[in-house]
Amino acid sequence: MAGRLLHLVLWPSGLVGRVVLILLAALVLEFGGSTLVYEQSSAFIPSTEPLDDLAWRLARTERALSALPEAWRDRAARELSGEGLQLG
């Protein structure tokens, strides 16, 4: 009797109950799958740290060069050039 009661509770006998159960199961699987994909997606997003560093270096260099007399700027740009940043 307990086995039959468990069977009746888990799998409805009517068509509407079965469709609702199947739709709920699909919804739970879709939610779980999309949550898993969302959680793992951060591993595929590239870091913006190198670009932030480059932007900071360019802004700092522009301020330094604009403060110099125009005749000195080309030489100063070459002196300020370094790894990953070539000026002048």
TORLODREN-614090 format. One record per residue: x, z, y of N, C-alpha, C in turn; residue in one letter. Coordinates in Angstrom, 1 decimal. Layout:
<rs>
X; Z; Y; X; Z; Y; X; Z; Y; A $
...
</rs>
This chain:
<rs>
0.8; 0.0; -1.2; 0.0; 0.0; 0.0; 0.9; 0.0; 1.3; M $
2.0; 0.8; 1.3; 2.8; 0.8; 2.4; 3.5; -0.5; 2.7; A $
3.9; -1.2; 1.6; 4.5; -2.5; 1.8; 3.5; -3.5; 2.4; G $
2.3; -3.5; 1.9; 1.2; -4.4; 2.5; 0.9; -4.1; 3.9; R $
0.9; -2.8; 4.3; 0.7; -2.4; 5.7; 1.8; -2.9; 6.6; L $
3.1; -2.7; 6.1; 4.2; -3.2; 6.9; 4.1; -4.7; 7.0; L $
3.7; -5.4; 6.0; 3.6; -6.9; 6.1; 2.6; -7.3; 7.1; H $
1.5; -6.6; 7.1; 0.4; -6.9; 8.1; 0.8; -6.6; 9.5; L $
1.6; -5.6; 9.7; 2.0; -5.2; 11.1; 3.0; -6.2; 11.6; V $
4.0; -6.7; 10.8; 5.0; -7.6; 11.2; 4.6; -9.0; 11.3; L $
3.7; -9.5; 10.5; 3.3; -10.9; 10.5; 1.8; -10.9; 10.6; W $
1.3; -11.3; 11.8; -0.2; -11.3; 12.0; -0.8; -12.4; 11.1; P $
-2.0; -12.2; 10.7; -2.7; -13.1; 9.8; -3.4; -14.3; 10.6; S $
-3.7; -14.0; 11.8; -4.4; -15.1; 12.6; -3.4; -16.0; 13.3; G $
-3.9; -17.2; 13.6; -3.1; -18.2; 14.2; -2.6; -17.8; 15.6; L $
-3.5; -17.2; 16.4; -3.1; -16.8; 17.8; -2.0; -15.7; 17.7; V $
-2.1; -14.8; 16.8; -1.1; -13.7; 16.7; 0.2; -14.3; 16.2; G $
0.2; -15.3; 15.3; 1.5; -15.9; 14.9; 2.1; -16.6; 16.0; R $
1.3; -17.4; 16.8; 1.9; -18.1; 17.9; 2.5; -17.2; 18.9; V $
1.8; -16.1; 19.3; 2.3; -15.1; 20.2; 3.6; -14.5; 19.7; V $
3.6; -14.2; 18.4; 4.8; -13.6; 17.9; 6.0; -14.5; 17.9; L $
5.7; -15.8; 17.6; 6.8; -16.8; 17.7; 7.3; -17.0; 19.1; I $
6.4; -17.1; 20.0; 6.7; -17.2; 21.4; 7.5; -16.0; 22.0; L $
7.1; -14.8; 21.6; 7.9; -13.7; 22.0; 9.3; -13.6; 21.4; L $
9.4; -14.0; 20.1; 10.7; -14.1; 19.5; 11.6; -15.1; 20.2; A $
11.0; -16.3; 20.5; 11.8; -17.3; 21.2; 12.2; -16.8; 22.6; A $
11.3; -16.1; 23.3; 11.7; -15.5; 24.6; 12.8; -14.5; 24.5; L $
12.7; -13.7; 23.5; 13.8; -12.7; 23.3; 15.1; -13.3; 23.0; V $
15.1; -14.4; 22.2; 16.3; -15.1; 21.8; 16.9; -15.8; 23.0; L $
16.0; -16.4; 23.8; 16.5; -17.1; 25.0; 17.1; -16.2; 26.0; E $
16.4; -15.1; 26.2; 16.9; -14.0; 27.2; 18.3; -13.5; 26.7; F $
18.4; -13.2; 25.4; 19.7; -12.7; 24.9; 20.8; -13.8; 25.0; G $
20.5; -15.0; 24.7; 21.5; -16.1; 24.8; 21.9; -16.3; 26.3; G $
20.9; -16.4; 27.2; 21.3; -16.6; 28.6; 22.1; -15.5; 29.2; S $
21.8; -14.2; 28.7; 22.5; -13.1; 29.2; 24.0; -13.1; 28.7; T $
24.1; -13.5; 27.5; 25.5; -13.7; 26.9; 26.3; -14.7; 27.6; L $
25.6; -15.9; 27.9; 26.3; -17.0; 28.6; 26.7; -16.5; 30.0; V $
25.8; -15.8; 30.7; 26.1; -15.3; 32.0; 27.2; -14.4; 32.1; Y $
27.2; -13.5; 31.1; 28.3; -12.5; 31.1; 29.7; -13.1; 30.8; E $
29.7; -14.2; 30.0; 30.9; -14.8; 29.6; 31.4; -15.8; 30.7; Q $
30.5; -16.2; 31.6; 30.8; -17.3; 32.5; 31.9; -16.9; 33.5; S $
32.1; -15.6; 33.8; 33.2; -15.2; 34.7; 34.6; -15.6; 34.2; S $
34.7; -15.8; 32.9; 36.0; -16.2; 32.4; 36.4; -17.6; 32.8; A $
35.4; -18.4; 33.1; 35.6; -19.8; 33.5; 35.7; -20.1; 34.9; F $
35.5; -19.1; 35.8; 35.5; -19.3; 37.2; 36.9; -19.1; 37.7; I $
37.5; -20.1; 38.4; 38.9; -20.0; 38.8; 39.0; -19.0; 39.9; P $
40.2; -18.4; 40.0; 40.4; -17.4; 41.0; 40.7; -18.1; 42.4; S $
40.2; -17.4; 43.5; 40.4; -18.0; 44.8; 41.6; -17.3; 45.5; T $
42.3; -16.4; 44.8; 43.4; -15.7; 45.5; 44.5; -16.6; 46.0; E $
44.9; -17.7; 45.3; 45.9; -18.5; 45.9; 45.4; -19.2; 47.1; P $
44.2; -19.6; 47.2; 43.7; -20.3; 48.4; 43.5; -19.3; 49.5; L $
43.2; -18.1; 49.3; 43.1; -17.0; 50.3; 44.5; -16.8; 50.9; D $
45.5; -16.7; 50.0; 46.8; -16.5; 50.5; 47.3; -17.7; 51.3; D $
47.0; -18.9; 50.9; 47.4; -20.1; 51.7; 46.8; -20.1; 53.0; L $
45.5; -19.8; 53.1; 44.7; -19.8; 54.4; 45.4; -18.7; 55.3; A $
45.7; -17.5; 54.8; 46.3; -16.5; 55.6; 47.7; -16.9; 56.1; W $
48.5; -17.6; 55.3; 49.8; -18.0; 55.7; 49.7; -19.1; 56.7; R $
48.7; -20.1; 56.6; 48.5; -21.1; 57.6; 48.1; -20.6; 58.9; L $
47.2; -19.6; 58.9; 46.7; -19.0; 60.2; 47.9; -18.3; 60.9; A $
48.6; -17.5; 60.1; 49.8; -16.8; 60.7; 50.8; -17.8; 61.2; R $
51.1; -18.9; 60.5; 52.1; -19.8; 61.0; 51.6; -20.6; 62.2; T $
50.3; -20.9; 62.2; 49.8; -21.6; 63.4; 49.9; -20.7; 64.7; E $
49.6; -19.4; 64.5; 49.7; -18.5; 65.7; 51.2; -18.4; 66.1; R $
52.1; -18.4; 65.2; 53.5; -18.2; 65.5; 54.0; -19.5; 66.2; A $
53.6; -20.7; 65.7; 54.1; -21.9; 66.3; 53.5; -22.2; 67.6; L $
52.2; -21.8; 67.8; 51.6; -22.1; 69.1; 52.1; -21.2; 70.2; S $
52.8; -20.1; 69.8; 53.4; -19.2; 70.8; 54.7; -19.7; 71.3; A $
55.3; -20.6; 70.6; 56.7; -21.1; 70.9; 56.6; -22.3; 71.9; L $
57.6; -22.5; 72.7; 57.7; -23.7; 73.5; 57.6; -25.0; 72.6; P $
57.0; -26.0; 73.1; 56.8; -27.2; 72.3; 58.1; -27.8; 71.8; E $
59.2; -27.7; 72.5; 60.5; -28.3; 72.1; 61.0; -27.6; 70.8; A $
60.7; -26.3; 70.6; 61.2; -25.5; 69.5; 60.3; -25.6; 68.2; W $
59.1; -26.2; 68.3; 58.1; -26.1; 67.3; 58.5; -26.8; 66.0; R $
59.1; -28.0; 66.1; 59.5; -28.7; 64.9; 60.6; -27.9; 64.1; D $
61.6; -27.4; 64.7; 62.6; -26.7; 64.0; 62.0; -25.4; 63.4; R $
61.2; -24.7; 64.2; 60.5; -23.5; 63.7; 59.6; -23.8; 62.5; A $
58.9; -24.9; 62.5; 58.0; -25.3; 61.4; 58.9; -25.5; 60.1; A $
60.0; -26.1; 60.3; 60.9; -26.3; 59.1; 61.4; -25.0; 58.6; R $
61.7; -24.1; 59.5; 62.2; -22.7; 59.1; 61.1; -21.9; 58.4; E $
59.9; -22.1; 58.9; 58.8; -21.3; 58.3; 58.3; -21.9; 57.0; L $
58.7; -23.1; 56.7; 58.3; -23.7; 55.4; 58.9; -22.9; 54.3; S $
58.2; -22.9; 53.2; 58.7; -22.1; 52.0; 57.9; -22.6; 50.8; G $
57.9; -21.8; 49.8; 57.3; -22.1; 48.5; 55.8; -22.4; 48.7; E $
55.4; -23.6; 48.4; 54.0; -23.9; 48.4; 53.5; -24.3; 49.8; G $
54.3; -24.3; 50.8; 53.9; -24.6; 52.2; 55.1; -25.3; 52.9; L $
54.9; -26.6; 53.1; 55.9; -27.4; 53.8; 55.3; -27.8; 55.1; Q $
56.0; -27.4; 56.2; 55.5; -27.8; 57.6; 56.5; -28.7; 58.2; L $
56.1; -29.4; 59.2; 56.9; -30.2; 60.1; 57.3; -31.5; 59.5; G $
</rs>
